[in-house]
Amino acid sequence: MDEAVRKLLTRGGAKLGLTLTEAQIEHFITYLSELKRWNRKANLVGFRTDEAVVRHGILESLTLLKAFEVKPNLRLIDVGTGAGLPGIPLKIAAPDLEVTLVEAMRKKVSFLRQVCRLLQLRGISVMQARAESLHRDPAHREAYDLVTARAVTRLPETVALCTPFMNREGRLVLPVGLRWLREAETIRRPDIKIERVLHLSPDRDIIIMVRAGTVSRGTGLEARPERVT
């Protein structure tokens, strides 16, 4: 199992322009192993094979690195992280990121804390909280450079949950499926605009949203997708 996963991670990372170190690959293998063990009792993810977890969990999480430049002390919050996707893969691949994982369910929080301990990750914290409550905490409100969420709810609701965490220059980075454009048309938020759209595959895009005051003229919901290979 480890060798097949190792090859899949190495080749998948290379396609994304990433040269994953042996230590990072071992971290991903440990994460996968622990995820499988906990999934039997906590139902963390719906993926049923190692390949599915690597392709649709880990590697799809790493595609978000196409949306921003990693710098030291860049603060990212992953809202409704579940099994740690995309936050944990992003932290493993980009150790300089300061990551906060937000999850409401106790079993999932226990899993996240166990993984962070096993991997000895530094600069990552796990919060057991609902996003709606965390909004009111001044330590988190408008405190993050990057906000992300994966399959939390419909796009308008996801935007409403995530935007209170964005600082003035912050970005909301969301992996989305085929319905996103239709759902985006129902967003009534003049303070938030789409800056860029990265086209990953026929059924997957990444949208990058910013506060209206920081988006360049002529962009918004009409922003044209950029193809990412």
C-alpha positions in Angstrom: 0.0 0.0 0.0 2.7 2.5 1.0 4.6 2.2 -2.3 1.5 2.7 -4.4 0.5 5.7 -2.3 4.0 7.1 -2.4 4.1 6.9 -6.3 0.6 8.5 -6.5 1.6 11.3 -4.2 4.9 11.9 -6.0 3.4 12.0 -9.5 0.3 13.9 -8.4 2.4 16.5 -6.6 4.7 16.9 -9.7 1.6 17.6 -11.9 0.8 20.4 -9.5 4.3 21.7 -9.7 5.2 20.5 -6.2 8.4 18.5 -5.3 7.2 16.7 -2.2 10.0 15.6 0.2 10.3 12.1 1.5 9.4 13.5 5.0 6.2 15.1 3.5 5.2 11.9 1.7 5.7 10.0 5.0 3.5 12.5 6.7 0.8 12.0 4.1 1.0 8.2 4.5 0.7 8.5 8.3 -2.3 10.8 7.8 -3.9 8.4 5.4 -3.3 5.4 7.8 -4.8 7.3 10.8 -7.7 8.5 8.7 -8.6 4.9 7.7 -8.3 3.7 11.3 -10.6 6.4 12.7 -13.0 6.3 9.7 -14.2 2.9 10.9 -15.7 4.4 14.0 -16.1 8.1 13.3 -17.2 8.2 9.6 -14.8 11.0 8.8 -14.9 10.8 5.0 -16.8 9.0 2.3 -13.8 7.9 0.3 -13.5 4.1 0.3 -10.1 3.4 -1.2 -6.6 4.7 -0.6 -6.5 6.0 -4.1 -9.7 8.0 -3.6 -8.4 9.6 -0.5 -5.1 10.6 -2.2 -6.7 11.9 -5.4 -9.8 13.5 -4.1 -8.7 14.3 -0.6 -5.0 15.1 -0.4 -4.2 16.1 -4.0 -7.4 18.1 -4.5 -6.5 20.0 -1.3 -3.1 20.8 -2.6 -4.6 22.3 -5.8 -5.4 25.3 -3.6 -1.7 26.2 -3.6 -2.3 27.4 -7.1 -4.5 30.2 -5.7 -2.0 32.0 -3.5 1.7 32.5 -2.8 2.9 30.9 0.4 4.8 33.4 2.7 6.0 33.1 6.3 3.3 33.8 8.9 0.5 33.7 6.3 -2.7 32.9 8.4 -5.2 30.4 6.9 -8.4 29.2 8.5 -10.2 26.1 7.3 -13.9 26.3 8.2 -15.8 23.1 8.8 -12.6 21.1 8.1 -14.1 17.7 8.9 -11.1 15.2 8.5 -8.7 18.1 8.0 -9.3 18.7 4.3 -7.8 20.9 2.9 -6.1 22.3 6.0 -3.8 19.4 7.0 -2.5 18.6 3.4 -1.8 22.4 2.9 0.1 22.5 6.2 2.2 19.4 5.3 3.0 20.8 1.8 3.6 24.4 3.0 4.9 24.3 6.6 5.2 28.1 6.7 1.4 28.5 6.7 -0.2 29.3 10.1 -3.3 27.1 10.0 -6.4 27.1 12.1 -8.8 24.1 11.7 -12.4 24.8 12.7 -14.7 21.8 13.3 -17.9 21.5 15.5 -18.0 17.7 15.9 -16.1 16.3 18.9 -15.0 13.0 17.3 -13.6 14.8 14.3 -11.8 17.3 16.6 -10.3 14.4 18.5 -9.0 12.9 15.2 -7.6 16.2 14.1 -5.7 16.7 17.4 -4.4 13.2 17.3 -3.1 13.6 13.7 -1.4 16.9 14.6 0.3 15.3 17.6 1.4 12.2 15.5 2.9 14.4 12.8 4.3 16.9 15.3 2.9 19.7 13.3 3.8 23.2 14.5 1.9 26.4 13.7 -1.5 24.6 13.5 -4.4 24.8 15.9 -7.7 22.9 16.2 -10.8 24.7 17.3 -14.0 22.9 18.4 -16.5 25.5 17.4 -19.2 26.5 15.0 -18.2 29.2 12.5 -21.2 31.3 13.5 -20.0 31.4 17.1 -16.4 32.0 16.3 -17.3 35.0 14.2 -17.9 36.9 17.5 -14.4 36.1 18.9 -12.1 39.1 18.3 -9.1 36.8 18.1 -10.6 35.3 14.9 -12.9 37.9 13.3 -11.2 39.6 10.4 -7.9 37.9 11.4 -7.0 35.7 8.5 -5.2 36.2 5.2 -6.8 33.1 3.7 -10.1 31.5 4.4 -11.1 28.2 2.9 -13.9 25.6 3.2 -14.6 22.3 1.4 -18.1 21.1 0.8 -19.6 22.9 3.8 -22.9 24.0 2.2 -24.3 25.9 -0.8 -22.0 28.7 -2.1 -24.0 31.7 -0.7 -24.1 30.1 2.7 -20.4 29.2 2.5 -19.5 32.7 1.6 -21.6 34.0 4.5 -19.9 31.6 6.9 -16.4 32.4 5.8 -16.1 36.1 5.0 -16.2 37.4 8.6 -12.8 35.7 9.1 -11.2 37.6 6.1 -8.9 40.5 7.0 -8.9 43.6 4.8 -6.6 42.1 2.2 -7.7 38.6 2.8 -8.9 36.1 0.2 -11.6 33.4 0.3 -10.3 30.4 -1.6 -13.0 27.8 -2.4 -12.9 24.5 -4.4 -16.2 24.2 -6.1 -18.1 21.9 -8.4 -20.3 22.4 -11.5 -23.1 24.3 -9.8 -21.0 27.2 -8.5 -21.8 29.7 -11.2 -25.5 29.3 -10.9 -25.2 29.6 -7.1 -22.9 32.6 -7.4 -25.6 34.5 -9.2 -27.7 34.4 -6.0 -25.1 36.0 -3.8 -26.1 39.5 -2.9 -22.9 40.8 -1.4 -21.7 44.1 -2.9 -18.8 44.0 -0.4 -17.4 40.7 -1.8 -16.2 40.1 -5.4 -14.7 37.2 -7.4 -11.1 38.1 -8.2 -10.1 35.0 -10.1 -11.4 31.6 -11.2 -9.0 28.7 -11.7 -10.2 25.9 -13.9 -8.9 22.5 -12.7 -11.0 20.0 -14.6 -14.3 19.7 -16.4 -16.1 19.5 -13.0 -13.7 21.3 -10.6 -12.8 25.0 -10.2 -11.3 27.2 -7.6 -12.8 30.6 -7.0 -10.9 33.3 -5.2 -12.9 36.1 -3.7 -11.8 39.4 -2.2 -13.3 42.4 -0.5 -14.8 44.7 -3.1 -12.3 47.5 -2.3 -9.3 45.3 -3.3 -10.6 43.7 -6.5 -9.3 45.2 -9.7 -11.7 47.1 -12.0 -13.6 44.9 -14.5 -13.6 41.7 -12.4 -16.4 40.1 -10.4 -18.8 37.4 -11.3 -17.8 37.9 -14.9 -14.2 36.9 -14.1 -13.0 34.4 -16.8 -11.6 31.1 -15.7 -7.8 30.5 -16.0 -6.9 27.0 -17.0 -4.6 25.2 -14.5 -2.7 22.2 -15.7 
